[in-house]
Amino acid sequence: MFTNKMLKASIRDELTDRFRSVDGGVFINVQALNSERTYQFRKALNDRKVKFQVVRNRLARDAFVGHGYVAADLDDVLKGPVGVLYTEEENSATTAAKFLAEWKREVKDKLVEWKGAFLEGQVLGAKAAEQLKDAPSKNEARAMLLGTIQAPIVQLLRTIREPEARIIYVLNAMREKREEGGEKAAS
């Protein structure tokens, strides 16, 4: 016979497995989502490959603690009806936050609230979660870092090549003068 305890353990194990490959996500208050709004929300999620799951707080807490998140931090966020937005791709938290911000702006939603976020072992509060929408993705951050690292190298190469370019410029100017002088003498 399948008991309630066994069912909860099975759900917790499934949540633990599901979030194993996820590097972050956003917690939202789903209380304001009626059936029509939930349908529209899920449709928009599917279009952008963002996943959404309403979770029981205790089971979600246990699943996240199994991945190294601090239980006390989770307890601050996991209160009331909570849904989790995430992707299985890199930058899951920023992708989910950007989606939620866009969706709220598109449908002029003021009811769905940011509860928090989870990101690489840390639980963030509602304000920090909302700020993730403006954060660059890991690839964007890497590109900015690479540009910052490359800038001095590029400048150094320009400085090294500059004397050669000046010499070539001077030699070309001298050659052109000689050719002009040769043409004047021939005329």
KADALIN-V898411 format. One record per backbone hydrogen bond with DSSP energy under -1.0 kcal/mol. CO is the residue of the C=O (numbers start at 1). NH is the residue of the N-H. Records with the same first field share a line. If there is no record, write none. Layout:
# KADALIN-V898411
CO: NH / NH
This chain:
# KADALIN-V898411
3: 7
4: 8
5: 9
6: 10
7: 11
8: 12
9: 13
10: 14
11: 15
12: 16
13: 17
14: 18
15: 19
23: 120
25: 118
26: 85
27: 115 / 116
28: 83
30: 33
34: 38
35: 39
36: 40
37: 41
38: 42
39: 43
40: 44
41: 45
42: 46
43: 47
44: 48
45: 50
46: 49
51: 86
53: 84
56: 60
57: 61
58: 62
59: 63
60: 64
61: 65
62: 66
64: 67 / 69
65: 68
70: 74
71: 75
72: 76
74: 78
77: 79
81: 30
82: 55
83: 28
84: 53
85: 26
86: 51
91: 95
92: 96
93: 97
94: 98
95: 99
96: 100
97: 101
98: 102
99: 103
100: 104
101: 105
102: 106
103: 107
104: 109
113: 29
116: 27
117: 124
118: 25
119: 122
122: 119
124: 117
125: 129
126: 130
127: 131
130: 133
131: 134
132: 135
137: 141
138: 142
139: 143
140: 144
141: 145
142: 146
143: 147
144: 148
145: 149
146: 150
147: 151
150: 154
151: 155
152: 156
153: 157
154: 158
155: 159
156: 160
157: 161
158: 162
161: 165
162: 166
163: 167
164: 168
165: 169
166: 170
167: 171
168: 172
169: 173
170: 174
171: 175
172: 176
173: 177
174: 178
175: 179
176: 180
177: 181
178: 182
179: 183
180: 184
181: 185
182: 186
183: 187
